[in-house]
Amino acid sequence: MVEDPRRAIPRTDRLMEHPQLIAASRTLGRSVVLGLVRAAQDRARRGEISAAEVVDAVLEAAGSQRASSLTPVLNATGVIIHTNLGRAPLSEPARQALADAAGYVDVELDLPSGARSRRGAAARAALLARCRHADDALIVNNGAAALLLAATALGGGPAAVTDGHHHCSHGGIVISRGEFIEIGAGFRLSDLITAAGTQLREVGTTNRTHPEDYAQALAAGAGCVLKVHPSNFALTGFTASVATGELAALCREYAVPLIVDVGSGLLEADPVLPDEPSIDGALAAGADAVIASGDKLLGGPQAGLILGTGETIARLARHPLARAVRADKLTLAAIEATLRAGASPVHAMLHADPAELRRRTDALAAQVGGTVVAHDGRVGGGGGTGVPLPGWALALPESFAAVLRTGDPAVLPRVHDGSCLIDLRCIPTDQDPALANAITAAGHRLGNGR
Ligand SMILES: *Cc1c(COP(=O)(O)O)cnc(C)c1O
């Protein structure tokens, strides 16, 4: 009788005692390593590997495991702020700052005196150094949190008293109906504001809002005005809106603050995106508080930035909600490093030279085949709506897309009109060889011998 070769498969407890797997259990977790052991044993039972190869298979699998299951992706879509890929990729200094801040850090401590200090003072200073029209700044969890805090702290107050008489109700936040936006799937600005109990005072119509519309709501006792940059759509045709400067003057008349949500977090105007408002531009026009995301055009980590007058920022910082939405030390470290470094990867991708993109795409085509076609990149993330960023893509058969997504490294191409398009705009240049290898490997997996 021939001995069943499956009986030679190493047992689970023996494998788990291997020194390298004991070490791997400490970083990856025992259950993950156990899963790798069982997977290798299963492969041996199916006859894919021999019993003698099980140990090496487990060690190899453990060696290529990451501490988290989040898989790094090469973004070949040409969309810079890709929400499904975590928006802005961080600069090298920001990555270094994250690693440095991972342990104990002096985020709320003055080391020379040993006294407690203002949390995130350095990140705040870095922000103020880049926005000369701001007196003060507050950094919170994300743009939505910034909006929630500002709307609640500045537009709060008792809801409308409706007893049939002409009582003025105090508080509430005024927004134009032309700026009622849904930001991401199902996330509506108006719902966010009312969720915290703030009264919403809608003014104007979808296409036109005039100064008198705002003036009426202010005369009725509104607590503040919110102007939102409708970042993911554009109104054209018979339209009217009130510019930030004019709205600021009106707000001063009624002594209420003006909040401007610029969305994308451009620090200063950028000629590539002529319709995108900048933080400093909105402050210069008279906004009391400007809100922006940290991980869109600013090119930093997820964060909500609020910049404005000393008085307004102090009101926000004092509000109880401020504690619930505060930024963590990793965010503060990465924001500071992003701002101090100057140009971010997002900025470089936005300003990528089409001729250079063409050279890289041609070189890739020479290595892996395919056709070079003109291809416009996009800002994405609800910014720079409709602005094409001229560039190039390598067109491959559509069947490449799924294989590239599950390859190593994972590559996310754009699937369009029956083609798999590889746009190099958002691929770091030093990753071009890895991308070429991934495409070659995908070709082999598809079995067409490229
Ligand atoms: C993106 C965006 C937000 C939400 O910011 P998050 O950082 O995603 O929470 C709010 N307002 C506008 C105009 C935006 O573009």
The ligand as a Tripos MOL2 file, in Angstrom:
@<TRIPOS>MOLECULE
LIG
   15    15     1     0     0
SMALL
NO_CHARGES

@<TRIPOS>ATOM
      1 C1        -15.3200   67.8950   -0.6520 C.3       1 LIG1
      2 C2        -16.1900   68.9860   -0.1730 C.ar      1 LIG1
      3 C3        -16.7180   68.9720    1.1350 C.ar      1 LIG1
      4 C4        -16.4950   67.8180    2.0770 C.3       1 LIG1
      5 O1        -15.1790   67.7410    2.5030 O.3       1 LIG1
      6 P1        -14.6130   66.3400    3.0610 P.3       1 LIG1
      7 O2        -13.1940   66.6630    3.3820 O.co2     1 LIG1
      8 O3        -14.8070   65.3420    1.9940 O.co2     1 LIG1
      9 O4        -15.4040   66.0120    4.2850 O.co2     1 LIG1
     10 C5        -17.5100   70.0240    1.5210 C.ar      1 LIG1
     11 N1        -17.7830   71.0510    0.6780 N.ar      1 LIG1
     12 C6        -17.2950   71.0980   -0.5770 C.ar      1 LIG1
     13 C7        -17.6240   72.2660   -1.4400 C.3       1 LIG1
     14 C8        -16.4830   70.0700   -1.0470 C.ar      1 LIG1
     15 O5        -15.9910   70.1200   -2.2940 O.3       1 LIG1
@<TRIPOS>BOND
     1     1     2 1
     2     2     3 ar
     3     2    14 ar
     4     3     4 1
     5     3    10 ar
     6     4     5 1
     7     5     6 1
     8     6     7 2
     9     6     8 1
    10     6     9 1
    11    10    11 ar
    12    11    12 ar
    13    12    13 1
    14    12    14 ar
    15    14    15 1
@<TRIPOS>SUBSTRUCTURE
     1 LIG1         1 GROUP 0 **** ****
